[in-house]
């Protein structure tokens, strides 16, 4: 793992490092501010755009008083 001040430096470092036979591939370089990842092998450089999750509405608001009595085990 490494940290870089500039995205281009990290990208270039990953390509150079990927050429080393001892390195476990793929290497992934994340840009969290842009929400992208570069997945780098010796043959490829893939750009992966992160999915932005959206909050989806669920159940409608409930009434203040519940209509169903709470569960009580039979004894």
C-alpha positions in Angstrom: 0.0 0.0 0.0 1.2 3.5 -0.8 -0.1 7.0 -0.7 0.5 9.8 -3.2 -0.3 13.5 -3.3 -1.1 13.3 -7.0 -3.2 10.9 -9.0 -0.8 10.8 -11.9 2.1 9.8 -9.7 0.1 6.9 -8.2 -1.0 5.8 -11.7 2.6 5.9 -13.1 3.9 4.1 -10.0 1.4 1.3 -10.4 2.3 0.7 -14.1 6.0 0.5 -13.2 5.4 -1.7 -10.2 3.2 -4.1 -12.3 6.2 -4.9 -14.4 7.9 -6.6 -11.5 7.4 -10.4 -11.7 7.3 -10.6 -7.9 4.2 -8.3 -7.6 0.8 -9.8 -7.0 -1.6 -8.5 -9.6 -3.9 -6.8 -10.2 -2.8 -3.5 -8.6 -5.6 -1.1 -7.8 -5.2 2.6 -7.5 -8.2 4.4 -5.9 -9.1 8.1 -6.3 -11.7 8.5 -3.5 -12.5 12.1 -4.4 -13.4 11.2 -8.0 -14.8 7.8 -7.0 -12.8 5.8 -9.5 -10.3 3.0 -9.4 -7.6 1.9 -11.9 -7.1 -1.8 -12.0 -3.7 -2.5 -13.5 -2.1 -5.7 -14.8 0.9 -6.1 -17.1 -1.5 -6.2 -20.1 -4.4 -3.9 -19.1 -5.4 -0.7 -17.3 -9.1 -0.7 -16.5 -11.0 2.4 -15.3 -13.7 1.5 -12.8 -16.3 4.1 -11.9 -17.9 3.5 -8.5 -21.6 3.2 -8.3 -23.4 5.9 -6.3 -25.9 4.3 -4.1 -29.3 6.0 -3.8 -31.5 5.8 -0.7 -34.8 4.2 -1.8 -37.9 4.8 0.2 -39.2 1.9 2.3 -42.4 1.6 4.3 -44.8 4.5 4.8 -44.7 6.3 8.2 -46.5 4.4 10.9 -49.2 5.7 13.2 -48.2 6.9 16.6 -50.1 4.1 18.4 -49.4 0.5 17.2 -52.6 -1.4 16.2 -51.1 -4.9 16.9 -50.3 -5.9 20.4 -46.6 -6.8 21.1 -45.8 -10.5 21.0 -46.0 -12.4 24.3 -44.9 -16.0 24.5 -47.5 -18.5 25.7 -46.6 -20.1 29.0 
